[in-house]
């Protein structure tokens, strides 16, 4: 696993977290909001979590800490989304 690939994955994680939290706020503000984007955000978080599992296993030790931290952030956002509505 090269460092550039890890950086790209971490960037995608942050973008997905931002998207998911934005959708959560929109759903809270407008109850009639189309839940499609909310469901999409949850799916993207799930997909990234699975991808991170593989990356963590395949990455050198020095890259694992940032990947594990990203995975923890994803889990926190997933829990927030589940409790948030």
MARTOR-442786 format. One record per residue: x, y, z of N, C-alpha, C in turn. Coordinates in nm, 4 decimals, always signed. Layout:
N
REC_n_east_n_north_n_up_ca_east_ca_north_ca_up_c_east_c_north_c_up
REC_X_Y_Z_X_Y_Z_X_Y_Z
...
***
This chain:
85
REC_n_east_n_north_n_up_ca_east_ca_north_ca_up_c_east_c_north_c_up
REC_+0.0866_-0.1177_+0.0000_+0.0000_+0.0000_+0.0000_+0.0897_+0.1219_+0.0000
REC_+0.0701_+0.2098_-0.0963_+0.1540_+0.3284_-0.0966_+0.0865_+0.4425_-0.0215
REC_+0.1671_+0.5368_+0.0214_+0.1195_+0.6476_+0.1034_+0.0167_+0.7318_+0.0298
REC_+0.0335_+0.7481_-0.1004_-0.0607_+0.8260_-0.1799_-0.1992_+0.7618_-0.1779
REC_-0.2042_+0.6303_-0.1879_-0.3307_+0.5594_-0.1847_-0.3995_+0.5748_-0.0488
REC_-0.3219_+0.5676_+0.0577_-0.3764_+0.5873_+0.1923_-0.4310_+0.7284_+0.2052
REC_-0.3564_+0.8265_+0.1574_-0.4012_+0.9657_+0.1648_-0.5308_+0.9858_+0.0866
REC_-0.5403_+0.9234_-0.0301_-0.6628_+0.9340_-0.1097_-0.7808_+0.8708_-0.0359
REC_-0.7580_+0.7579_+0.0266_-0.8648_+0.6915_+0.1012_-0.9078_+0.7762_+0.2195
REC_-0.8117_+0.8322_+0.2915_-0.8456_+0.9175_+0.4056_-0.9222_+1.0413_+0.3601
REC_-0.8888_+1.0941_+0.2445_-0.9618_+1.2079_+0.1894_-1.1056_+1.1683_+0.1575
REC_-1.1241_+1.0511_+0.0971_-1.2592_+1.0016_+0.0677_-1.3386_+0.9801_+0.1948
REC_-1.2713_+0.9311_+0.3001_-1.3379_+0.9119_+0.4287_-1.3912_+1.0451_+0.4794
REC_-1.3081_+1.1484_+0.4786_-1.3509_+1.2783_+0.5286_-1.4645_+1.3360_+0.4448
REC_-1.4552_+1.3235_+0.3129_-1.5623_+1.3723_+0.2255_-1.6933_+1.2996_+0.2531
REC_-1.6868_+1.1690_+0.2740_-1.8072_+1.0904_+0.3003_-1.8657_+1.1243_+0.4356
REC_-1.7804_+1.1430_+0.5354_-1.8285_+1.1833_+0.6685_-1.8974_+1.3187_+0.6598
REC_-1.8374_+1.4129_+0.5906_-1.8982_+1.5452_+0.5750_-2.0340_+1.5352_+0.5060
REC_-2.0413_+1.4549_+0.4001_-2.1662_+1.4337_+0.3278_-2.2719_+1.3725_+0.4198
REC_-2.2341_+1.2704_+0.4955_-2.3280_+1.2012_+0.5834_-2.3812_+1.2944_+0.6917
REC_-2.2933_+1.3712_+0.7543_-2.3372_+1.4626_+0.8593_-2.4263_+1.5728_+0.8027
REC_-2.3971_+1.6188_+0.6820_-2.4820_+1.7183_+0.6173_-2.6213_+1.6606_+0.5927
REC_-2.6268_+1.5374_+0.5457_-2.7567_+1.4736_+0.5221_-2.8334_+1.4553_+0.6525
REC_-2.7638_+1.4221_+0.7588_-2.8289_+1.4078_+0.8887_-2.8917_+1.5403_+0.9308
REC_-2.8176_+1.6493_+0.9145_-2.8703_+1.7803_+0.9508_-2.9915_+1.8158_+0.8645
REC_-2.9859_+1.7876_+0.7363_-3.0994_+1.8170_+0.6487_-3.2226_+1.7361_+0.6873
REC_-3.2028_+1.6106_+0.7212_-3.3161_+1.5263_+0.7607_-3.3767_+1.5789_+0.8903
REC_-3.2933_+1.6249_+0.9811_-3.3445_+1.6790_+1.1069_-3.4206_+1.8099_+1.0842
REC_-3.3748_+1.8918_+0.9900_-3.4371_+2.0213_+0.9658_-3.5666_+2.0057_+0.8871
REC_-3.5654_+1.9226_+0.7859_-3.6815_+1.9071_+0.6980_-3.7253_+1.7611_+0.7025
REC_-3.8247_+1.7327_+0.7801_-3.8712_+1.5945_+0.7960_-3.9215_+1.5346_+0.6659
REC_-3.9709_+1.6167_+0.5748_-4.0222_+1.5655_+0.4483_-3.9115_+1.5451_+0.3464
REC_-3.7897_+1.5654_+0.3861_-3.6752_+1.5541_+0.2952_-3.6701_+1.4151_+0.2317
REC_-3.6326_+1.4121_+0.1064_-3.6157_+1.2851_+0.0368_-3.5045_+1.2063_+0.1054
REC_-3.5361_+1.0913_+0.1598_-3.4349_+1.0154_+0.2344_-3.3317_+0.9449_+0.1476
REC_-3.3394_+0.9616_+0.0159_-3.2486_+0.8916_-0.0740_-3.1031_+0.9250_-0.0460
REC_-3.0706_+1.0538_-0.0333_-2.9320_+1.0928_-0.0066_-2.8861_+1.0453_+0.1307
REC_-2.9761_+1.0431_+0.2258_-2.9440_+0.9938_+0.3592_-2.9055_+0.8463_+0.3530
REC_-2.9840_+0.7690_+0.2814_-2.9538_+0.6260_+0.2647_-2.8237_+0.6073_+0.1877
REC_-2.8011_+0.6921_+0.0870_-2.6767_+0.6857_+0.0110_-2.5574_+0.7130_+0.1017
REC_-2.5693_+0.8118_+0.1877_-2.4604_+0.8439_+0.2804_-2.4311_+0.7245_+0.3713
REC_-2.5351_+0.6604_+0.4224_-2.5149_+0.5424_+0.5066_-2.4458_+0.4310_+0.4296
REC_-2.4856_+0.4101_+0.3057_-2.4236_+0.3063_+0.2224_-2.2771_+0.3375_+0.1970
REC_-2.2465_+0.4632_+0.1678_-2.1073_+0.5017_+0.1441_-2.0229_+0.4804_+0.2694
REC_-2.0779_+0.5120_+0.3851_-2.0053_+0.4883_+0.5100_-1.9792_+0.3391_+0.5304
REC_-2.0799_+0.2578_+0.5034_-2.0629_+0.1124_+0.5156_-1.9552_+0.0614_+0.4206
REC_-1.9606_+0.1065_+0.2961_-1.8628_+0.0629_+0.1960_-1.7208_+0.1032_+0.2358
REC_-1.7051_+0.2263_+0.2820_-1.5725_+0.2721_+0.3235_-1.5215_+0.1967_+0.4453
REC_-1.6099_+0.1640_+0.5361_-1.5700_+0.0885_+0.6539_-1.5144_-0.0480_+0.6144
REC_-1.5807_-0.1125_+0.5200_-1.5338_-0.2424_+0.4708_-1.4001_-0.2268_+0.3988
REC_-1.3878_-0.1229_+0.3171_-1.2627_-0.0971_+0.2461_-1.1480_-0.0712_+0.3439
REC_-1.1777_+0.0027_+0.4495_-1.0740_+0.0323_+0.5489_-1.0268_-0.0943_+0.6199
REC_-1.1179_-0.1874_+0.6448_-1.0786_-0.3139_+0.7078_-0.9676_-0.3806_+0.6272
REC_-0.9876_-0.3880_+0.4967_-0.8883_-0.4495_+0.4085_-0.7590_-0.3692_+0.4072
REC_-0.7713_-0.2372_+0.3978_-0.6517_-0.1527_+0.3954_-0.5708_-0.1657_+0.5244
REC_-0.6402_-0.1729_+0.6358_-0.5717_-0.1859_+0.7644_-0.4918_-0.3156_+0.7681
REC_-0.5521_-0.4223_+0.7199_-0.4833_-0.5512_+0.7186_-0.3635_-0.5516_+0.6246
REC_-0.3745_-0.4811_+0.5113_-0.2712_-0.4847_+0.4086_-0.1655_-0.3751_+0.4206
REC_-0.1864_-0.2793_+0.5087_-0.0949_-0.1649_+0.5186_+0.0182_-0.1914_+0.6157
REC_+0.1310_-0.1233_+0.5914_+0.2404_-0.1311_+0.6881_+0.1980_-0.0665_+0.8208
REC_+0.2622_-0.1070_+0.9251_+0.2264_-0.0620_+1.0597_+0.2226_+0.0901_+1.0708
REC_+0.3163_+0.1599_+1.0071_+0.3226_+0.3058_+1.0210_+0.2031_+0.3771_+0.9572
REC_+0.1294_+0.3111_+0.8698_+0.0114_+0.3715_+0.8078_-0.1183_+0.3303_+0.8767
REC_-0.1130_+0.2324_+0.9603_-0.2359_+0.1783_+1.0204_-0.3042_+0.2747_+1.1160
REC_-0.2282_+0.3527_+1.1899_-0.2886_+0.4416_+1.2899_-0.3882_+0.5383_+1.2264
REC_-0.3512_+0.5995_+1.1147_-0.4422_+0.6945_+1.0508_-0.5641_+0.6237_+0.9919
REC_-0.5447_+0.5025_+0.9421_-0.6578_+0.4262_+0.8885_-0.7533_+0.3824_+0.9996
REC_-0.6979_+0.3407_+1.1112_-0.7812_+0.2999_+1.2253_-0.8584_+0.4205_+1.2786
REC_-0.7936_+0.5354_+1.2840_-0.8610_+0.6578_+1.3284_-0.9760_+0.6936_+1.2342
REC_-0.9529_+0.6791_+1.1054_-1.0580_+0.7070_+1.0072_-1.1746_+0.6104_+1.0248
REC_-1.1429_+0.4847_+1.0496_-1.2488_+0.3854_+1.0702_-1.3299_+0.4181_+1.1959
REC_-1.2638_+0.4639_+1.3005_-1.3350_+0.5026_+1.4225_-1.4268_+0.6215_+1.3975
REC_-1.3807_+0.7174_+1.3170_-1.4649_+0.8328_+1.2825_-1.5888_+0.7871_+1.2068
REC_-1.5693_+0.6942_+1.1143_-1.6835_+0.6423_+1.0385_-1.7835_+0.5764_+1.1327
REC_-1.7372_+0.4960_+1.2239_-1.8274_+0.4292_+1.3191_-1.9029_+0.5300_+1.4050
REC_-1.8337_+0.6359_+1.4471_-1.8994_+0.7398_+1.5263_-2.0098_+0.8076_+1.4462
REC_-1.9815_+0.8380_+1.3193_-2.0818_+0.9028_+1.2346_-2.1992_+0.8070_+1.2107
REC_-2.1692_+0.6793_+1.1886_-2.2773_+0.5817_+1.1690_-2.3663_+0.5755_+1.2932
REC_-2.3068_+0.5724_+1.4100_-2.3856_+0.5700_+1.5336_-2.4684_+0.6977_+1.5493
REC_-2.4086_+0.8115_+1.5163_-2.4795_+0.9388_+1.5239_-2.5981_+0.9390_+1.4293
REC_-2.5788_+0.8871_+1.3087_-2.6871_+0.8836_+1.2112_-2.8002_+0.7922_+1.2575
REC_-2.7675_+0.6814_+1.3168_-2.8695_+0.5888_+1.3638_-2.9493_+0.6515_+1.4786
REC_-2.8797_+0.7180_+1.5702_-2.9478_+0.7818_+1.6842_-3.0096_+0.9165_+1.6477
REC_-2.9611_+0.9768_+1.5370_-2.9970_+1.1139_+1.5060_-3.1382_+1.1381_+1.4590
REC_-3.2055_+1.0356_+1.4160_-3.3411_+1.0573_+1.3642_-3.4429_+1.0076_+1.4634
***
